[in-house]
């Protein structure tokens, strides 16, 4: 193995300190890091993120926040905060300096309980102004520009109420909106605010129990079952490539989706699991706990970070949906939350998490271990398996429980046709399908490499079998002839 650089030494020392020193020495890390292996069992892990500091409004003339519903990081890494109960959007730079306040003055631009904000590349600020039943648009200086009111379409039905809660805007000016009470997908408006369709709707999950109930139910009960509505989206995120990521409440599988331009989920279709699950694999008090993913953020390298309001935890996945880090939790210490409501991330990897009950935003920085995992993961996802092998090996030296590292190294060895070694890593990673593939290739290569010996062995066994059979026949014939001689002698007597 090649000699590790200074980074490996620093990481090893950091890991040793984190694992051996008492928790009192790290009072700022009130949560224990962990991840999941391929058997869906939680295993300890070095933390990928640690608490850095908080923003609560008191450090500026903005004053205290009330009911933070959403946060957004613009392309210049400035922060927009939906301070809902104060009916305003607050704009900060990354040094916590106040840049401006939007929507708090009387007039056409006055906001009423907004819930979402999105900023375009040309610094247009789109606000989901929920109680005003509109999308309000402001310029980079916070001046009101225009509004998009209730769209008209028969497809929305006569009972539709326009309550926009989250909004994103693509490069063509099309708006995709999460509306409270709208279960048939995201509301899509064109750049002029006209109805353009319903996008990427969720589906009612199949249930064997429901199917059986439908067979034995009364007509009234069947109508109730047939009238069951699919779950609503809770939030959405637009990445640089134009994919729309969504979160959904009230379901146990595929709570996170990545929708293509035609509304197809491209994240979960690549999973080897039939129903991909995100979040914790646990039960509480003998019953299953449903995650409440209320927001997500995707960085430029494709890492997905989502926040669960039920457990107060953040779950980070690579662009393929493989779990990397879990951190946070419920509580009042720094780094824990009461009611987390939104998550965003700057270009340098700092994660912002809003807590609407504590009326503040916590910032988390990535650890050296987290940077190492990200480096290895990016190489792996890009298909550079051999280049990823060394950083994944460093990950294992620091955390021998990291199944993703074993799996990735196994893939690298498989690509190098080192099948026997790959089998060892796949076995440790509990990757049965990949182990079987490596075993078949190893067996094929073994036969090819030892064909002469194996062929000679088969011929030898065949000759031995024939000799044994011939000797057996001779002995059998001799015994039979011996019996005939004895009988003949007895008859002569």
N, C-alpha and C positions, 0 to 999 in steps of 0.2 A: 504494500500500500504506500502511496506517495506521502512524503512528509507534509504535514499540515502547516499552514501559514499562521501568522500571528492571530488572525481572526479565530481560528480553531482553538488556540490556547486561551484567548480571552473568553470565548464561549464556554469552554470546559470549566474555567475558574468560576464564571458566573453561575453555571448550572450547579456546580458543587456547593456554592454558597447558598443558592436558593433551596437546595434539597437537604442541606445539613443544618443550617442555622434555624433557631426557633422562630416561629411566626411573629413573636413580639418584636423581632428585629426588622420586620417588614410590615409595620402596622398599616402602611399605605396600600397593601395588597390584601384586602379582606376576603378574597375568594381563592380557592384552590383550582389551579388549571387542570383541565382534563380534556380528553377527546374520546372517540369511539373506535373500537377495532372492527374488523369485518364480521364479527359475530354479534355486533350491536351491544357489546359490553363496554361500559365506561372504564377507561384506564387513565391513571395520573399522567400529567404532562407539564412540562415547563410552560409558564405563561407566555403567550405571544404578545399580549398587550397589558400595560399597567396604567393606572390612573396618573394623570399629569396635573390638571388643575380644573377650575370651574369658571363659568361665566354666569352671573346672576343679575346683571343690570346695575348693581350698586356701585360698580367701578366707573360708571359714566353718568351723564345727566339723564339717561333714558329712564332710570329708576327700575324698580322691581318688575319682573315679569309676572304675568298671571295666565296660567293655562296655556303652555306652549304646545301648539298642535302640530307644528311642522318646522323643519329647518332645511336650508338648502345652501350648498357650497357652490358659488359661481366659478367660472373659469379662471378668475384672478385670485381664487382662494378666499374671497371675502364671504362672510356669513350673513344669510338672511334668516330672520327668526319670525315665525308667525305667533305673535303675542296676542292670542285670540281674545281673552277677556278684556284686554285693553284696546281692542279694535285697531291693531296697527301691525306693520311690518318693521322690524328693526334691522338696521344694516351695520355690521361690525367688520373691521379688518381682522387679520389673524393675530394681531397683538392686542386684541380686546379694546381697540379704540373705536368709538362711535362714529359712523360715517353719515348716518341719516335715519330719519323716521318717515315711514310712508303710510298714508291713509288715515291719519289721526286728526285731520283738520276738516271743518265743515265744507260741504260742497259735493260735487259729483264723485269725487274720489274718496269720500268718507266710507270706511269699511264697517261692517257689522258682523262680528263673530267669524272672522275668516278662519279657514282650516288648512289651506295649502298655498304654497308659493313655488314658482318656477322662474328662472332667469335665463333668457336666451343668450346666444353668443354676442348679439349686438346690444346686450344690456337692457332689453325690455323685460319688465317685471310683471309676470302674470300671477294674479291672486285669485284663489278660489274663495270668493266672498260669499260664504254660505248663506247667511241670513238675508243678504240682499239678492239672493237668487241670481247670481251672475259671475262671470269671470271679468275682473277689473284689470286693466293694463296701465302701467306707469312707465315713464322713461327713466333713464339712468339717474336723473336728478330727483326722482320721486314725484314728478308732476303727472297728474292724471292724463291719459291719452284717449282711451275709449273703453267701452264695456261690451260684453257679449251676453245678451239676455236669453231668456227661455227659448230654446230652439223649437220649431214647430215640425211635427211629423206624426202621421197616423201610426207609424211603427212604435212610437213611444206609448201609445194608449191614452185613453182619456183621463186615467187616474195618475198619470206621471206628474211628480212634483220635482222641480228643478232645484236640487240642493247639492251643488258641486262642493266636494270636500278636498280633492287633490287634482292637480293638473300638470301635464307635461306638454311641450310644444316641439314638434319635429322641425327639420330644416326648411320645410315647405310652408311652415306656419299652421299646419294642421294641429288641432288640440285633441288630446285624449284625456278624458275626465272621469274620475271616480265620483259617482253621485250617490249620496245616501239613499238607500231604498231601491236602487236600480240593480237588479240581479241578473240582467240579461247581457252583461258585458260592460266594457268601457264605452262611454258616450264619445263619439268622434264628431268633431266639428271642423269644417274647412277654415281657411284663413279669413273668410268673411263672416264666420260665426254661424254658417248654415249647417243643418244636420247632414252628416255624411255617412252615418251608419252606426251599428253597435259592433264592437270589436272584441274578439277573443273571449267569449263567454265561458264561464265554468260550467260543469255538468253535474247533475245529481249522481252521487256515487252509487254503484250497484251494491245491493245488499241482499244476501240470501234470505235473511230474516224478513225483509220487506216483500220479497217474492213469495215466500210461503204465506205471509199474512194476507197478501193480495188474493191468494187462492181460496182462503177460508173466510174472507171478510164479507160484510154486507155491502150492498151497492153504495150506501152512504160512506162507509169506510173506504171503499175503493176510490171514491171521488176525492177523498181527503189525501190518500196516498198519491193519486195521479196529480194532485195539485201541489205537491211538494216542490219548492223552488230551489234552484241551485244557489250555492253560497255566493256572497258578494265579494268583490275585491276590496281590500282594505287600503292598499297603497300601490304606487307604481314608480318606476325609475327608467329613464331613457339613457342608454349608453352611447358612446361615440359612434358605434357602428349602426345605430338606428334600431337596435332591439329594445323591446319594452319588457322590463322585468316587473312582475307583480307579486303581491302577497295576498293571501286569502285567509279569512277567519273561519273557524268552525269545521275544519276538515282535518283528517289525520294523515293523508298522503298528498304529495305534490302541492304543498302549501306555497311553494315558490315556483314560478314559471318564467320562462324567457320566450316571449312571443315574437315571431317573425313578422314581416310586413303583411302577411296574409292571416295573422292570428294563430299560427301553429306553434305549439309548445316545442321548442328545440332543446330545452335543457333536460327534461325528464325522459325524452325518447332515446337519448344516448345512454341512459342508465341500464345496467344489467338487471336491475330489480324491476319487477312488474309495477309495483306501486312505491315510488321513491318517497321516503319519509325524511323530513327535516326536523331538527330540534332534538329533545331528549327522548330516550327509549325507556321511559319509566312509568310506574303507576304510583299513585298516592292514595293511601287508605284503601287499597284494594280496588280502586277504579282508575280508568285511564284518564290522564290529564291531556286536554287538548291545548296545543300551543295557540297563542294569539299573536301572530306575527303582524305587527302594525306598520312596519316600514322596512326598507332595505336600501343598501347603497352598493354600487359596483365600481371598483376603481379601474384605472386604465389597463391594468394587467389582468382584469377579469375576476378578481377576488370578490366574492359576494358576502356582504356582512348584513345580517338581519337581526332585528331586535324582537324578543318575545315578551309581551306584557305580562303573561301568566307567571313566568319564573324570574323575570327581570334580567335574563341572560342575553348575551349576544353570541350568535353562532356564525362562524366564518367558514366559507367553503371555497374551493378552487373553482375554476370556470367549468369543470366537469361535474361539480356537485359533491366532490369528496370532502369530508369534514377535516378541518385543520385546527381551529381553536374555538374554545368556549370560555367566556369570561363574563364577569359581572354577577348579578344576583339581586335578591330583594334585601333591603336594609337601609340604614341611614348613614353608614360610613361612606367615606369617599370611595368611589368606584362601584357603589351599589345604588339601587334605585327603588323608588316606591311605585311610580307609574311611568315607565319609559314610554315615550310617544313617537320618537323619530330618531333617525341616525343619518349621518352624512360624513364625508371624508374629503380631506384636502389632498392636493397632488403629492405632498411629501409623506402621506400615510397616516396623518393624525386623524383619529376617529372622534367625531362629535356625537354625543347622545343627549337628547333632551328628556328631562323628567318633568312632566306637567304638574305633578303633585308637589315636588320640591321647588318648582319654579326656577330651574337652573339648567345649565348645559354643562356636562362633564366632558373633558377631553382626555383621550387615551393615546399614549405613544407606543410604538412598536418596540419590542425588545430585540436584542441581538439574535436570540433564538428564532423569533418570528421572522426576522429578515433572512436568516439562513433557510428556513422552511419555504419562504416565498421564492427565494432564488432557485432552490431545487424544484419547486412546483412549476414555475414558469418554464424551465427547461423541459420538464417532463411533459407538460401540456402541449408544448410546441413540437413534441416528438423527438427531441434531442436526448434520447435515453442514455446514451453513453456519457454525454457531457453532464447529465444530471446525477450520474452515479456517485461521483465524489462528494458533492454537497449532501446527498441523501445519506451517504455513509457517515458524514459528520453529524447529521441529525441523530442517527442511531447511537453514536458514541455518547451523545448527551441525553438521549431519551430512547431506551431500548424498547419502549411500548408503542412506538409510532408505526403502526401497521402500514401506513401509506408509504413509508420509506422502504420497508421490506418488499412491498409489492412493486414499487418503482425500480428498485435494484434488480428484482427478478425479471422485469420487463427488459432492462438493459442487458442482462446476461442472456436472456432468450434471444434478443436481436443479434448478440454476438455469437450465437449458436453454442453457448456454454450451458447446455441444457441441464446437466447434472447439478451444477451450482444454482441454476435458476430454480430447479425443483426444491432445493433447500430453502430459498427465500420465499417462494410461493407457499410452501408448507407452513413456514413461520407466520406468514401473512394470512393464513387460512383461506387462500384463494384456490379453491378446489378445481375450478374450470381451467385456470392457467396452469396449475400443477399437472393436470391430465394432459394438456397440450404439450408441455415440456417433457413429460414422461414418454409420450408417443414419439416425439422427435429423438429423444435420447435412445429409446429402444431401436428405432430405425437406424440411427447412426452406429449403434453398437453392433447391430447385425451386419451392416455394411463393412465396418472395420475388422470384424472377426469372421468374415464369411468363410475364408479358407479353412480355418480351424473348426468352425461350426459344421461346414460341409463334410470335412474329414471325420468329425465326430459322428455325424449322422450316418455316413457310410460305414464307419466302424461298428456302430450300434446295429446297423442292418446286417453286416457280416456276422457279428456275434449272435444276433437273433437267429440267422439261418444255421449257423454251426450248432447252436443250442437245440434248435428244432431237429436237426439231422441226428445229433447224438441221442436225443430223446426217442426218436423213431427206432434207431438201432437197438437201444436198450429195450424198448417195448417189444421189438421183433425177437430179440434174444430171449426175453422172458417167455414169450409165447412159444418159441421153439423148444425151450426147456420144458415147458409143461407138456408139449406133444411127446417129447422123448420119454418123459416119466410115464406117461400113459401107455406108450408103446411097450416099454419094459414091463410094466405091470401086467399088460395083456399077455405077453409071452410067458410070463411066470404062471 
